[in-house]
Amino acid sequence: MELNLRKPIVFFDIESTGTNAAADRIVEICVLKINPDGTQEMKTRRINPTIPIPPEVTLIHGISDEDIKDEPTFKGIAKGLLDFIGNADLAGYNSNKFDVPMLIEEYYRIGVEFPMDDRKLIDIQNIFHQMEQRTLSAAVKYYLKREHIGAHGAEADVIATYEVLKAQLDMYKDVVYTDKQGNQSMPVVNDMDALAEFSTNKDWVDFAGRMVWDKDGKELFNFGKHKGKRVEDVFAKEPSYYDWMMNGDFALSTKRALEKIKTRNLMKKFNQ
């Protein structure tokens, strides 16, 4: 089943120096852009992360320090990459937890805010895990009936992800899904808005998942000694916790969210 698109969608995959968006860097990115008329464009780029790639990570994706020593830094490719992506929706495998936060962090690092307004996020892993609960290689075998050759290479992974989504649309057409609350729906449909709604973790305040929304629309900490507590309550009782987080090894997307909460609370006091 071909995708029903009202705007372009970009499937992308990142290989990096590690999995910590705050500390690690991108070493390779592949971007596959699907246009509403069905035409496709793909770009793959290796990037010098400016920090060493740990040997155990090289064993996973096969990219070493020697391989990328003459490649441009992220700053050198950032404008061209953003121009290529344009206003497209974003899709990937585990992209909401890894690839999207990593990409946003790289742009923050060079002083650019990656635009997310009116951009849908479709995470094929979330669709897969909610419907079948397995891995990308297993998804290829399950949906495409073949082995995933070239796993952990950006091009092989991004092409496989695109093909798996199309197969999911065929397999789950008219299939009823029951969520944890017992609500039933048919969420896997050929519509990017519906797929984003089904595959995106809407509880997260920041892209690293350090904070989540409660039922009243208030931010809660999702880690550490204050997990489950409202952020504004913690800052009121323990102001130093804000400073600790802002000076700590947290993703810039988390810090931007904290700044907004802090500013909102200051404005609330000012207007009282």
Protein Blocks (a to p, Z undefined) as FASTA:
>chain_A
ZZddfbdcdddddddfbjbfklmccfbdcdddddfkopacdddddddehiacdfklmmmn
opafklmmmpccfklmmmmmmmmnmmadcddehklmmmmmmmmmmmmmnopacdfehpac
ddfklmmmmmnopafklmmmmmnopacehihiaklmmmmmmmmmmmmmmmmgoiacddfk
opacdfbccbfklmmmmmpcfkbmblnopaccdfkopacdfehjkgoiafklmmmmmmml
mmmmmmmccdfklmmmmmmmmmmmmmmmmmZZ
